[in-house]
Amino acid sequence: MSYRVTLLEDALAFDVEPHETLLAAALRADINLPHDCKSGTCGTCRFRIVEGTVDYLEPPMGLDPEERAAGFGLACQARPASDLVAEIEVMPSLVEPPARHRATVRAVERLAADVVHLALDLPEAARCDYLPGQYVNIHFDDGRSRSFSMAAPPRGRTIELHVRQIPGGAFTERRIATLAPGDALDIELPHGSFFLRKDDFRPLLMVATGTGLAPVKSILESLMDDPDCPPVALYWGARTKADLYLHAAIEAWAGRFDDFRYVPVLSRPDADWDGRRGYVQDAVLADFPDLSEQAIYLCGSPTMVGAAKSLFLSNGASVNHIYADSFLFQHNRSAG
């Protein structure tokens, strides 16, 4: 039998068939719920169960036991076991549907030993509309694709990417080494549910590792010189100082915000490093023992994102105000 799901805040309702997940049924009903990996790993489709129960074929990796005990579920894996009343964000209409384009390489520049800045120009007729924080898929002739977050807000027809080169990677190591201005790439954008929630006026806590900085940079650049921007704290985790490929530029951002704090954290620093050491999520907790007032954006390795979510929830963070983008399982970025 089918069950009825009612979304509390939006006065929307839809039916879920026995073989369907909550997300699949919502999309079939043209209700666009947040989602990305669809495998129960990224946690983007998290929702709160107000009334009713759900089952899972197997426990989803992206749902912490603390979250499940608090009444939360993952829409991409949850199968209603009764009628439901749920609280979940419905994606706003300003999110553009993805479109395929033939882009032209504008520039390929090295930012660090293993990070490349790739700038692509869209065709003149294309709309370069995306929300800062979203990502683009690059498609290849063999049917594979790789995904990269835009590293700057929309600027004309140009998109900017930070590509970490993975040893042996077909694109990130071999193909990108041959790219030159004028070359063409098949791309599709925009994708992703990681973007600034403008109606959330809490102080912003941005936590990134590695090239997880890219979507965070896009979001923060869109807020520069905005008198209504809330206080911003950016914690960027890396292994060594050489991996902080935009360190000096970020330090200069302080002049573009009324209240900005930048804390780089190194897990494998040299002896001459006089900054913070260890894991970036631990540095955050040392400075914010109570996270109940922050809007938290996490982006980077799945290890960091998972550990940070668990730690932050146990220190007062609101599960409804944690937004995460984990590179490995969401975008296949580690596959090269």
Phi and psi restraints in degrees (value plus and minus 20) as a CYANA .aco file:
   2 SER   PHI    -107.8   -67.8
   2 SER   PSI     137.4   177.4
   3 TYR   PHI    -142.5  -102.5
   3 TYR   PSI     131.5   171.5
   4 ARG   PHI    -116.9   -76.9
   4 ARG   PSI     108.9   148.9
   5 VAL   PHI    -132.4   -92.4
   5 VAL   PSI     105.8   145.8
   6 THR   PHI    -133.5   -93.5
   6 THR   PSI     108.0   148.0
   7 LEU   PHI    -111.7   -71.7
   7 LEU   PSI      98.7   138.7
   8 LEU   PHI     -79.8   -39.8
   8 LEU   PSI     -71.5   -31.5
   9 GLU   PHI     -99.9   -59.9
   9 GLU   PSI     -44.9    -4.9
  10 ASP   PHI    -124.7   -84.7
  10 ASP   PSI     -19.2    20.8
  11 ALA   PHI      33.9    73.9
  11 ALA   PSI      17.8    57.8
  12 LEU   PHI    -129.0   -89.0
  12 LEU   PSI     131.6   171.6
  13 ALA   PHI    -166.9  -126.9
  13 ALA   PSI     130.6   170.6
  14 PHE   PHI    -176.5  -136.5
  14 PHE   PSI     141.1   181.1
  15 ASP   PHI    -119.5   -79.5
  15 ASP   PSI     123.8   163.8
  16 VAL   PHI    -135.8   -95.8
  16 VAL   PSI     102.0   142.0
  17 GLU   PHI     -97.0   -57.0
  17 GLU   PSI     140.8   180.8
  18 PRO   PHI     -76.7   -36.7
  18 PRO   PSI     -50.8   -10.8
  19 HIS   PHI    -109.1   -69.1
  19 HIS   PSI     -21.6    18.4
  20 GLU   PHI    -121.7   -81.7
  20 GLU   PSI     131.9   171.9
  21 THR   PHI    -105.9   -65.9
  21 THR   PSI     144.9   184.9
  22 LEU   PHI     -80.4   -40.4
  22 LEU   PSI     -60.9   -20.9
  23 LEU   PHI     -85.2   -45.2
  23 LEU   PSI     -65.6   -25.6
  24 ALA   PHI     -80.0   -40.0
  24 ALA   PSI     -61.6   -21.6
  25 ALA   PHI     -87.8   -47.8
  25 ALA   PSI     -59.2   -19.2
  26 ALA   PHI     -83.7   -43.7
  26 ALA   PSI     -64.9   -24.9
  27 LEU   PHI     -84.5   -44.5
  27 LEU   PSI     -57.0   -17.0
  28 ARG   PHI     -82.2   -42.2
  28 ARG   PSI     -50.1   -10.1
  29 ALA   PHI    -110.6   -70.6
  29 ALA   PSI      -7.6    32.4
  30 ASP   PHI      41.7    81.7
  30 ASP   PSI      12.8    52.8
  31 ILE   PHI    -128.7   -88.7
  31 ILE   PSI      91.6   131.6
  32 ASN   PHI    -109.3   -69.3
  32 ASN   PSI      75.7   115.7
  33 LEU   PHI    -106.6   -66.6
  33 LEU   PSI     132.6   172.6
  34 PRO   PHI     -78.7   -38.7
  34 PRO   PSI     115.4   155.4
  35 HIS   PHI    -187.5  -147.5
  35 HIS   PSI     137.5   177.5
  36 ASP   PHI    -165.8  -125.8
  36 ASP   PSI     -90.8   -50.8
  37 CYS   PHI     -94.8   -54.8
  37 CYS   PSI     -50.0   -10.0
  38 LYS   PHI      40.5    80.5
  38 LYS   PSI      -3.3    36.7
  39 SER   PHI    -138.0   -98.0
  39 SER   PSI     -13.2    26.8
  40 GLY   PHI      59.2    99.2
  40 GLY   PSI      -2.1    37.9
  41 THR   PHI    -126.6   -86.6
  41 THR   PSI     -63.5   -23.5
  42 CYS   PHI     -98.4   -58.4
  42 CYS   PSI     -46.6    -6.6
  43 GLY   PHI      62.3   102.3
  43 GLY   PSI     -16.4    23.6
  44 THR   PHI     -82.2   -42.2
  44 THR   PSI     -53.4   -13.4
  45 CYS   PHI    -111.7   -71.7
  45 CYS   PSI       2.4    42.4
  46 ARG   PHI     -79.6   -39.6
  46 ARG   PSI     119.6   159.6
  47 PHE   PHI    -162.9  -122.9
  47 PHE   PSI     143.8   183.8
  48 ARG   PHI    -126.9   -86.9
  48 ARG   PSI     110.9   150.9
  49 ILE   PHI    -105.8   -65.8
  49 ILE   PSI      94.7   134.7
  50 VAL   PHI    -108.2   -68.2
  50 VAL   PSI     -64.1   -24.1
  51 GLU   PHI    -161.9  -121.9
  51 GLU   PSI     122.9   162.9
  52 GLY   PHI      80.8   120.8
  52 GLY   PSI    -196.4  -156.4
  53 THR   PHI    -158.1  -118.1
  53 THR   PSI     137.6   177.6
  54 VAL   PHI    -152.3  -112.3
  54 VAL   PSI     138.5   178.5
  55 ASP   PHI    -141.5  -101.5
  55 ASP   PSI     143.6   183.6
  56 TYR   PHI    -151.1  -111.1
  56 TYR   PSI     124.5   164.5
  57 LEU   PHI     -84.2   -44.2
  57 LEU   PSI     -54.5   -14.5
  58 GLU   PHI    -174.9  -134.9
  58 GLU   PSI     133.1   173.1
  59 PRO   PHI     -79.6   -39.6
  59 PRO   PSI     106.0   146.0
  60 PRO   PHI     -93.4   -53.4
  60 PRO   PSI     120.0   160.0
  61 MET   PHI     -85.4   -45.4
  61 MET   PSI     -49.8    -9.8
  62 GLY   PHI    -104.5   -64.5
  62 GLY   PSI     -13.0    27.0
  63 LEU   PHI    -138.4   -98.4
  63 LEU   PSI      90.0   130.0
  64 ASP   PHI     -87.9   -47.9
  64 ASP   PSI     129.5   169.5
  65 PRO   PHI     -75.4   -35.4
  65 PRO   PSI     -55.4   -15.4
  66 GLU   PHI     -85.9   -45.9
  66 GLU   PSI     -57.2   -17.2
  67 GLU   PHI     -88.1   -48.1
  67 GLU   PSI     -63.9   -23.9
  68 ARG   PHI     -84.3   -44.3
  68 ARG   PSI     -59.7   -19.7
  69 ALA   PHI     -85.5   -45.5
  69 ALA   PSI     -48.3    -8.3
  70 ALA   PHI    -104.1   -64.1
  70 ALA   PSI     -17.6    22.4
  71 GLY   PHI      74.8   114.8
  71 GLY   PSI       1.9    41.9
  72 PHE   PHI    -122.3   -82.3
  72 PHE   PSI     135.0   175.0
  73 GLY   PHI    -161.1  -121.1
  73 GLY   PSI     153.2   193.2
  74 LEU   PHI    -133.6   -93.6
  74 LEU   PSI      99.6   139.6
  75 ALA   PHI     -84.3   -44.3
  75 ALA   PSI     -49.5    -9.5
  76 CYS   PHI     -93.8   -53.8
  76 CYS   PSI     -34.6     5.4
  77 GLN   PHI    -140.3  -100.3
  77 GLN   PSI     -41.1    -1.1
  78 ALA   PHI     -92.2   -52.2
  78 ALA   PSI     112.9   152.9
  79 ARG   PHI    -137.6   -97.6
  79 ARG   PSI      94.9   134.9
  80 PRO   PHI     -75.9   -35.9
  80 PRO   PSI     117.0   157.0
  81 ALA   PHI    -127.2   -87.2
  81 ALA   PSI     -14.7    25.3
  82 SER   PHI    -186.7  -146.7
  82 SER   PSI     154.8   194.8
  83 ASP   PHI     -80.6   -40.6
  83 ASP   PSI     127.5   167.5
  84 LEU   PHI    -146.9  -106.9
  84 LEU   PSI     125.5   165.5
  85 VAL   PHI    -135.4   -95.4
  85 VAL   PSI     103.8   143.8
  86 ALA   PHI    -150.0  -110.0
  86 ALA   PSI     133.0   173.0
  87 GLU   PHI    -135.3   -95.3
  87 GLU   PSI      94.8   134.8
  88 ILE   PHI    -174.0  -134.0
  88 ILE   PSI     126.5   166.5
  89 GLU   PHI     -92.4   -52.4
  89 GLU   PSI     109.4   149.4
  90 VAL   PHI    -114.6   -74.6
  90 VAL   PSI     109.3   149.3
  91 MET   PHI     -81.5   -41.5
  91 MET   PSI     113.7   153.7
  92 PRO   PHI     -88.3   -48.3
  92 PRO   PSI     138.4   178.4
  93 SER   PHI     -88.9   -48.9
  93 SER   PSI     -34.9     5.1
  94 LEU   PHI     -94.7   -54.7
  94 LEU   PSI     -26.3    13.7
  95 VAL   PHI     -99.1   -59.1
  95 VAL   PSI      95.2   135.2
  96 GLU   PHI     -93.7   -53.7
  96 GLU   PSI     123.5   163.5
  97 PRO   PHI     -88.7   -48.7
  97 PRO   PSI     127.8   167.8
  98 PRO   PHI     -83.4   -43.4
  98 PRO   PSI     126.5   166.5
  99 ALA   PHI    -156.1  -116.1
  99 ALA   PSI     127.2   167.2
 100 ARG   PHI    -113.2   -73.2
 100 ARG   PSI     118.0   158.0
 101 HIS   PHI    -161.8  -121.8
 101 HIS   PSI     139.1   179.1
 102 ARG   PHI    -122.5   -82.5
 102 ARG   PSI      85.4   125.4
 103 ALA   PHI    -115.0   -75.0
 103 ALA   PSI     137.1   177.1
 104 THR   PHI    -134.2   -94.2
 104 THR   PSI     113.6   153.6
 105 VAL   PHI     -87.3   -47.3
 105 VAL   PSI     103.9   143.9
 106 ARG   PHI    -112.4   -72.4
 106 ARG   PSI     -64.7   -24.7
 107 ALA   PHI    -176.0  -136.0
 107 ALA   PSI     128.0   168.0
 108 VAL   PHI    -150.9  -110.9
 108 VAL   PSI      92.7   132.7
 109 GLU   PHI    -153.0  -113.0
 109 GLU   PSI     121.6   161.6
 110 ARG   PHI    -106.0   -66.0
 110 ARG   PSI     109.1   149.1
 111 LEU   PHI    -118.3   -78.3
 111 LEU   PSI     -50.5   -10.5
 112 ALA   PHI    -174.9  -134.9
 112 ALA   PSI     158.9   198.9
 113 ALA   PHI     -77.1   -37.1
 113 ALA   PSI     -52.2   -12.2
 114 ASP   PHI    -147.1  -107.1
 114 ASP   PSI      -1.1    38.9
 115 VAL   PHI    -149.3  -109.3
 115 VAL   PSI     109.4   149.4
 116 VAL   PHI    -138.3   -98.3
 116 VAL   PSI     116.7   156.7
 117 HIS   PHI    -110.7   -70.7
 117 HIS   PSI      99.6   139.6
 118 LEU   PHI    -136.8   -96.8
 118 LEU   PSI      99.6   139.6
 119 ALA   PHI    -128.1   -88.1
 119 ALA   PSI     110.9   150.9
 120 LEU   PHI    -144.5  -104.5
 120 LEU   PSI     119.0   159.0
 121 ASP   PHI    -122.6   -82.6
 121 ASP   PSI     110.8   150.8
 122 LEU   PHI    -102.9   -62.9
 122 LEU   PSI     138.6   178.6
 123 PRO   PHI     -79.3   -39.3
 123 PRO   PSI     135.8   175.8
 124 GLU   PHI     -79.3   -39.3
 124 GLU   PSI     -53.4   -13.4
 125 ALA   PHI    -101.6   -61.6
 125 ALA   PSI     -28.6    11.4
 126 ALA   PHI    -101.5   -61.5
 126 ALA   PSI     127.4   167.4
 127 ARG   PHI    -110.7   -70.7
 127 ARG   PSI     102.7   142.7
 128 CYS   PHI    -117.2   -77.2
 128 CYS   PSI      43.1    83.1
 129 ASP   PHI    -126.0   -86.0
 129 ASP   PSI      99.6   139.6
 130 TYR   PHI    -174.8  -134.8
 130 TYR   PSI     142.6   182.6
 131 LEU   PHI    -113.1   -73.1
 131 LEU   PSI     113.5   153.5
 132 PRO   PHI     -71.9   -31.9
 132 PRO   PSI     107.4   147.4
 133 GLY   PHI      93.3   133.3
 133 GLY   PSI     -41.7    -1.7
 134 GLN   PHI     -97.6   -57.6
 134 GLN   PSI     154.1   194.1
 135 TYR   PHI    -150.1  -110.1
 135 TYR   PSI     148.0   188.0
 136 VAL   PHI    -140.4  -100.4
 136 VAL   PSI     124.1   164.1
 137 ASN   PHI    -116.4   -76.4
 137 ASN   PSI     113.9   153.9
 138 ILE   PHI    -126.1   -86.1
 138 ILE   PSI     101.1   141.1
 139 HIS   PHI    -121.0   -81.0
 139 HIS   PSI     129.8   169.8
 140 PHE   PHI    -142.5  -102.5
 140 PHE   PSI     143.3   183.3
 141 ASP   PHI     -82.8   -42.8
 141 ASP   PSI     -46.1    -6.1
 142 ASP   PHI    -104.7   -64.7
 142 ASP   PSI     -14.2    25.8
 143 GLY   PHI      74.0   114.0
 143 GLY   PSI     -31.6     8.4
 144 ARG   PHI     -98.8   -58.8
 144 ARG   PSI     144.4   184.4
 145 SER   PHI    -166.9  -126.9
 145 SER   PSI     137.2   177.2
 146 ARG   PHI    -150.8  -110.8
 146 ARG   PSI     130.4   170.4
 147 SER   PHI    -142.7  -102.7
 147 SER   PSI     123.2   163.2
 148 PHE   PHI    -164.4  -124.4
 148 PHE   PSI     117.3   157.3
 149 SER   PHI     -93.0   -53.0
 149 SER   PSI     123.0   163.0
 150 MET   PHI     -86.8   -46.8
 150 MET   PSI     115.0   155.0
 151 ALA   PHI    -119.6   -79.6
 151 ALA   PSI     -10.9    29.1
 152 ALA   PHI    -174.7  -134.7
 152 ALA   PSI     134.0   174.0
 153 PRO   PHI     -88.1   -48.1
 153 PRO   PSI     147.5   187.5
 154 PRO   PHI     -75.4   -35.4
 154 PRO   PSI     109.5   149.5
 155 ARG   PHI    -159.8  -119.8
 155 ARG   PSI      78.1   118.1
 156 GLY   PHI      42.2    82.2
 156 GLY   PSI    -149.4  -109.4
 157 ARG   PHI    -128.0   -88.0
 157 ARG   PSI      -8.8    31.2
 158 THR   PHI    -123.2   -83.2
 158 THR   PSI     114.9   154.9
 159 ILE   PHI    -135.3   -95.3
 159 ILE   PSI     127.3   167.3
 160 GLU   PHI    -138.8   -98.8
 160 GLU   PSI     117.5   157.5
 161 LEU   PHI    -148.9  -108.9
 161 LEU   PSI     130.0   170.0
 162 HIS   PHI    -131.0   -91.0
 162 HIS   PSI      92.6   132.6
 163 VAL   PHI    -127.2   -87.2
 163 VAL   PSI      94.6   134.6
 164 ARG   PHI    -102.3   -62.3
 164 ARG   PSI     108.5   148.5
 165 GLN   PHI    -102.7   -62.7
 165 GLN   PSI      99.5   139.5
 166 ILE   PHI    -117.3   -77.3
 166 ILE   PSI     106.9   146.9
 167 PRO   PHI     -72.5   -32.5
 167 PRO   PSI     105.1   145.1
 168 GLY   PHI      63.4   103.4
 168 GLY   PSI     -22.4    17.6
 169 GLY   PHI     -86.7   -46.7
 169 GLY   PSI     110.1   150.1
 170 ALA   PHI     -82.8   -42.8
 170 ALA   PSI     -58.2   -18.2
 171 PHE   PHI    -119.0   -79.0
 171 PHE   PSI     -72.5   -32.5
 172 THR   PHI     -87.2   -47.2
 172 THR   PSI     -42.8    -2.8
 173 GLU   PHI    -129.8   -89.8
 173 GLU   PSI     -75.1   -35.1
 174 ARG   PHI     -99.2   -59.2
 174 ARG   PSI     -70.9   -30.9
 175 ARG   PHI     -89.1   -49.1
 175 ARG   PSI     -62.7   -22.7
 176 ILE   PHI     -86.8   -46.8
 176 ILE   PSI     -45.6    -5.6
 177 ALA   PHI     -87.2   -47.2
 177 ALA   PSI     -39.5     0.5
 178 THR   PHI    -122.6   -82.6
 178 THR   PSI     -26.7    13.3
 179 LEU   PHI     -89.5   -49.5
 179 LEU   PSI     123.8   163.8
 180 ALA   PHI    -163.9  -123.9
 180 ALA   PSI     136.0   176.0
 181 PRO   PHI     -70.7   -30.7
 181 PRO   PSI     113.3   153.3
 182 GLY   PHI      81.3   121.3
 182 GLY   PSI     -39.2     0.8
 183 ASP   PHI     -86.7   -46.7
 183 ASP   PSI     136.1   176.1
 184 ALA   PHI    -130.8   -90.8
 184 ALA   PSI     124.5   164.5
 185 LEU   PHI    -154.6  -114.6
 185 LEU   PSI     123.0   163.0
 186 ASP   PHI    -109.8   -69.8
 186 ASP   PSI      97.2   137.2
 187 ILE   PHI    -148.0  -108.0
 187 ILE   PSI     143.7   183.7
 188 GLU   PHI    -162.4  -122.4
 188 GLU   PSI     108.8   148.8
 189 LEU   PHI    -177.8  -137.8
 189 LEU   PSI     140.3   180.3
 190 PRO   PHI    -115.3   -75.3
 190 PRO   PSI     137.6   177.6
 191 HIS   PHI    -150.7  -110.7
 191 HIS   PSI     135.5   175.5
 192 GLY   PHI      87.3   127.3
 192 GLY   PSI     130.8   170.8
 193 SER   PHI    -129.1   -89.1
 193 SER   PSI      -7.8    32.2
 194 PHE   PHI    -115.7   -75.7
 194 PHE   PSI      82.1   122.1
 195 PHE   PHI    -178.9  -138.9
 195 PHE   PSI     145.3   185.3
 196 LEU   PHI     -86.2   -46.2
 196 LEU   PSI     109.6   149.6
 197 ARG   PHI    -109.1   -69.1
 197 ARG   PSI      78.7   118.7
 198 LYS   PHI     -88.6   -48.6
 198 LYS   PSI     -41.3    -1.3
 199 ASP   PHI    -105.3   -65.3
 199 ASP   PSI     -18.5    21.5
 200 ASP   PHI    -120.4   -80.4
 200 ASP   PSI      87.1   127.1
 201 PHE   PHI    -115.8   -75.8
 201 PHE   PSI      -3.1    36.9
 202 ARG   PHI     -88.6   -48.6
 202 ARG   PSI     137.8   177.8
 203 PRO   PHI     -77.2   -37.2
 203 PRO   PSI     121.4   161.4
 204 LEU   PHI    -111.6   -71.6
 204 LEU   PSI     106.8   146.8
 205 LEU   PHI    -136.6   -96.6
 205 LEU   PSI      88.9   128.9
 206 MET   PHI    -124.8   -84.8
 206 MET   PSI     104.0   144.0
 207 VAL   PHI    -146.7  -106.7
 207 VAL   PSI     100.6   140.6
 208 ALA   PHI    -156.1  -116.1
 208 ALA   PSI     135.3   175.3
 209 THR   PHI    -147.9  -107.9
 209 THR   PSI     124.6   164.6
 210 GLY   PHI      34.5    74.5
 210 GLY   PSI    -156.1  -116.1
 211 THR   PHI     -97.7   -57.7
 211 THR   PSI     -14.9    25.1
 212 GLY   PHI     -81.2   -41.2
 212 GLY   PSI     -31.8     8.2
 213 LEU   PHI     -83.4   -43.4
 213 LEU   PSI     -49.2    -9.2
 214 ALA   PHI     -75.5   -35.5
 214 ALA   PSI     -75.8   -35.8
 215 PRO   PHI     -88.0   -48.0
 215 PRO   PSI     -50.6   -10.6
 216 VAL   PHI     -84.9   -44.9
 216 VAL   PSI     -63.2   -23.2
 217 LYS   PHI     -78.8   -38.8
 217 LYS   PSI     -63.4   -23.4
 218 SER   PHI     -79.1   -39.1
 218 SER   PSI     -65.4   -25.4
 219 ILE   PHI     -84.0   -44.0
 219 ILE   PSI     -68.2   -28.2
 220 LEU   PHI     -88.4   -48.4
 220 LEU   PSI     -56.6   -16.6
 221 GLU   PHI     -84.7   -44.7
 221 GLU   PSI     -49.2    -9.2
 222 SER   PHI     -91.7   -51.7
 222 SER   PSI     -35.9     4.1
 223 LEU   PHI    -122.3   -82.3
 223 LEU   PSI     -27.0    13.0
 224 MET   PHI     -81.6   -41.6
 224 MET   PSI     118.8   158.8
 225 ASP   PHI      47.6    87.6
 225 ASP   PSI      -6.0    34.0
 226 ASP   PHI    -109.7   -69.7
 226 ASP   PSI      93.8   133.8
 227 PRO   PHI     -84.3   -44.3
 227 PRO   PSI     -38.4     1.6
 228 ASP   PHI    -113.9   -73.9
 228 ASP   PSI     -16.5    23.5
 229 CYS   PHI     -86.7   -46.7
 229 CYS   PSI     110.8   150.8
 230 PRO   PHI     -91.2   -51.2
 230 PRO   PSI     150.4   190.4
 231 PRO   PHI     -76.7   -36.7
 231 PRO   PSI     122.8   162.8
 232 VAL   PHI    -143.7  -103.7
 232 VAL   PSI     111.5   151.5
 233 ALA   PHI    -143.3  -103.3
 233 ALA   PSI     103.4   143.4
 234 LEU   PHI    -134.2   -94.2
 234 LEU   PSI      99.7   139.7
 235 TYR   PHI    -132.4   -92.4
 235 TYR   PSI     100.4   140.4
 236 TRP   PHI    -139.5   -99.5
 236 TRP   PSI      97.6   137.6
 237 GLY   PHI    -117.7   -77.7
 237 GLY   PSI     118.3   158.3
 238 ALA   PHI    -170.3  -130.3
 238 ALA   PSI     151.9   191.9
 239 ARG   PHI    -100.8   -60.8
 239 ARG   PSI     -73.5   -33.5
 240 THR   PHI    -147.8  -107.8
 240 THR   PSI     148.7   188.7
 241 LYS   PHI     -82.9   -42.9
 241 LYS   PSI     -51.9   -11.9
 242 ALA   PHI     -83.5   -43.5
 242 ALA   PSI     -42.6    -2.6
 243 ASP   PHI    -100.1   -60.1
 243 ASP   PSI     -31.4     8.6
 244 LEU   PHI    -104.0   -64.0
 244 LEU   PSI      53.9    93.9
 245 TYR   PHI     -92.1   -52.1
 245 TYR   PSI     -30.7     9.3
 246 LEU   PHI    -146.7  -106.7
 246 LEU   PSI       9.8    49.8
 247 HIS   PHI     -76.3   -36.3
 247 HIS   PSI     -72.4   -32.4
 248 ALA   PHI     -84.7   -44.7
 248 ALA   PSI     -59.7   -19.7
 249 ALA   PHI     -83.1   -43.1
 249 ALA   PSI     -61.5   -21.5
 250 ILE   PHI     -87.5   -47.5
 250 ILE   PSI     -58.5   -18.5
 251 GLU   PHI     -78.0   -38.0
 251 GLU   PSI     -52.5   -12.5
 252 ALA   PHI     -96.2   -56.2
 252 ALA   PSI     -33.1     6.9
 253 TRP   PHI     -85.0   -45.0
 253 TRP   PSI     -41.4    -1.4
 254 ALA   PHI     -75.6   -35.6
 254 ALA   PSI     -51.0   -11.0
 255 GLY   PHI     -94.4   -54.4
 255 GLY   PSI     -27.3    12.7
 256 ARG   PHI    -124.3   -84.3
 256 ARG   PSI     -21.8    18.2
 257 PHE   PHI    -148.3  -108.3
 257 PHE   PSI     130.4   170.4
 258 ASP   PHI     -91.5   -51.5
 258 ASP   PSI     -53.4   -13.4
 259 ASP   PHI    -164.7  -124.7
 259 ASP   PSI      80.7   120.7
 260 PHE   PHI    -156.5  -116.5
 260 PHE   PSI     113.3   153.3
 261 ARG   PHI    -149.9  -109.9
 261 ARG   PSI     109.5   149.5
 262 TYR   PHI    -139.1   -99.1
 262 TYR   PSI     105.0   145.0
 263 VAL   PHI    -148.9  -108.9
 263 VAL   PSI      80.9   120.9
 264 PRO   PHI     -99.8   -59.8
 264 PRO   PSI     121.7   161.7
 265 VAL   PHI    -152.3  -112.3
 265 VAL   PSI     105.7   145.7
 266 LEU   PHI    -129.8   -89.8
 266 LEU   PSI     113.0   153.0
 267 SER   PHI    -109.5   -69.5
 267 SER   PSI     -41.9    -1.9
 268 ARG   PHI    -154.6  -114.6
 268 ARG   PSI      42.0    82.0
 269 PRO   PHI     -96.3   -56.3
 269 PRO   PSI     136.5   176.5
 270 ASP   PHI     -94.9   -54.9
 270 ASP   PSI     147.3   187.3
 271 ALA   PHI     -82.9   -42.9
 271 ALA   PSI     -46.9    -6.9
 272 ASP   PHI    -105.9   -65.9
 272 ASP   PSI     -19.5    20.5
 273 TRP   PHI     -94.6   -54.6
 273 TRP   PSI     102.1   142.1
 274 ASP   PHI    -127.6   -87.6
 274 ASP   PSI      -6.3    33.7
 275 GLY   PHI    -116.4   -76.4
 275 GLY   PSI    -181.0  -141.0
 276 ARG   PHI     -93.2   -53.2
 276 ARG   PSI     125.2   165.2
 277 ARG   PHI    -145.1  -105.1
 277 ARG   PSI     135.1   175.1
 278 GLY   PHI      87.8   127.8
 278 GLY   PSI    -170.5  -130.5
 279 TYR   PHI    -116.3   -76.3
 279 TYR   PSI     122.4   162.4
 280 VAL   PHI     -82.3   -42.3
 280 VAL   PSI     -56.8   -16.8
 281 GLN   PHI     -86.6   -46.6
 281 GLN   PSI     -52.2   -12.2
 282 ASP   PHI     -90.5   -50.5
 282 ASP   PSI     -55.8   -15.8
 283 ALA   PHI     -83.6   -43.6
 283 ALA   PSI     -59.5   -19.5
 284 VAL   PHI     -80.1   -40.1
 284 VAL   PSI     -67.8   -27.8
 285 LEU   PHI     -85.0   -45.0
 285 LEU   PSI     -52.7   -12.7
 286 ALA   PHI     -83.1   -43.1
 286 ALA   PSI     -51.1   -11.1
 287 ASP   PHI    -115.6   -75.6
 287 ASP   PSI     -45.0    -5.0
 288 PHE   PHI    -148.5  -108.5
 288 PHE   PSI      56.8    96.8
 289 PRO   PHI     -84.7   -44.7
 289 PRO   PSI     -40.0     0.0
 290 ASP   PHI    -144.4  -104.4
 290 ASP   PSI      93.9   133.9
 291 LEU   PHI    -125.6   -85.6
 291 LEU   PSI       0.6    40.6
 292 SER   PHI     -90.7   -50.7
 292 SER   PSI     -36.6     3.4
 293 GLU   PHI    -123.4   -83.4
 293 GLU   PSI     -23.0    17.0
 294 GLN   PHI    -115.7   -75.7
 294 GLN   PSI     127.1   167.1
 295 ALA   PHI    -113.9   -73.9
 295 ALA   PSI      99.7   139.7
 296 ILE   PHI    -131.2   -91.2
 296 ILE   PSI     107.0   147.0
 297 TYR   PHI    -137.2   -97.2
 297 TYR   PSI     100.4   140.4
 298 LEU   PHI    -134.0   -94.0
 298 LEU   PSI     111.0   151.0
 299 CYS   PHI    -170.3  -130.3
 299 CYS   PSI     108.9   148.9
 300 GLY   PHI     129.5   169.5
 300 GLY   PSI    -162.6  -122.6
 301 SER   PHI     -86.2   -46.2
 301 SER   PSI     126.5   166.5
 302 PRO   PHI     -82.6   -42.6
 302 PRO   PSI     -49.2    -9.2
 303 THR   PHI     -83.3   -43.3
 303 THR   PSI     -67.2   -27.2
 304 MET   PHI     -84.8   -44.8
 304 MET   PSI     -67.3   -27.3
 305 VAL   PHI     -80.0   -40.0
 305 VAL   PSI     -65.4   -25.4
 306 GLY   PHI     -84.5   -44.5
 306 GLY   PSI     -65.3   -25.3
 307 ALA   PHI     -85.9   -45.9
 307 ALA   PSI     -61.1   -21.1
 308 ALA   PHI     -85.4   -45.4
 308 ALA   PSI     -64.3   -24.3
 309 LYS   PHI     -76.7   -36.7
 309 LYS   PSI     -68.5   -28.5
 310 SER   PHI     -83.1   -43.1
 310 SER   PSI     -66.4   -26.4
 311 LEU   PHI     -84.8   -44.8
 311 LEU   PSI     -63.8   -23.8
 312 PHE   PHI     -88.8   -48.8
 312 PHE   PSI     -58.5   -18.5
 313 LEU   PHI     -82.6   -42.6
 313 LEU   PSI     -56.1   -16.1
 314 SER   PHI     -95.9   -55.9
 314 SER   PSI     -27.1    12.9
 315 ASN   PHI    -137.8   -97.8
 315 ASN   PSI      12.8    52.8
 316 GLY   PHI      73.9   113.9
 316 GLY   PSI     -23.6    16.4
 317 ALA   PHI     -82.1   -42.1
 317 ALA   PSI     124.1   164.1
 318 SER   PHI    -102.1   -62.1
 318 SER   PSI     104.2   144.2
 319 VAL   PHI     -82.0   -42.0
 319 VAL   PSI     -43.9    -3.9
 320 ASN   PHI    -101.5   -61.5
 320 ASN   PSI     -24.7    15.3
 321 HIS   PHI    -146.0  -106.0
 321 HIS   PSI       7.6    47.6
 322 ILE   PHI    -131.8   -91.8
 322 ILE   PSI     101.3   141.3
 323 TYR   PHI    -138.4   -98.4
 323 TYR   PSI     107.3   147.3
 324 ALA   PHI    -150.2  -110.2
 324 ALA   PSI     127.2   167.2
 325 ASP   PHI    -157.3  -117.3
 325 ASP   PSI      88.0   128.0
 326 SER   PHI    -126.2   -86.2
 326 SER   PSI      98.3   138.3
 327 PHE   PHI     -83.7   -43.7
 327 PHE   PSI     -60.7   -20.7
 328 LEU   PHI     -83.8   -43.8
 328 LEU   PSI     -77.5   -37.5
 329 PHE   PHI    -104.9   -64.9
 329 PHE   PSI     -41.1    -1.1
 330 GLN   PHI    -102.6   -62.6
 330 GLN   PSI     -59.3   -19.3
 331 HIS   PHI    -145.4  -105.4
 331 HIS   PSI     -14.2    25.8
 332 ASN   PHI      40.9    80.9
 332 ASN   PSI       4.7    44.7
 333 ARG   PHI     -89.7   -49.7
 333 ARG   PSI     -45.1    -5.1
 334 SER   PHI    -100.6   -60.6
 334 SER   PSI     -27.7    12.3
 335 ALA   PHI    -101.0   -61.0
 335 ALA   PSI     -30.0    10.0
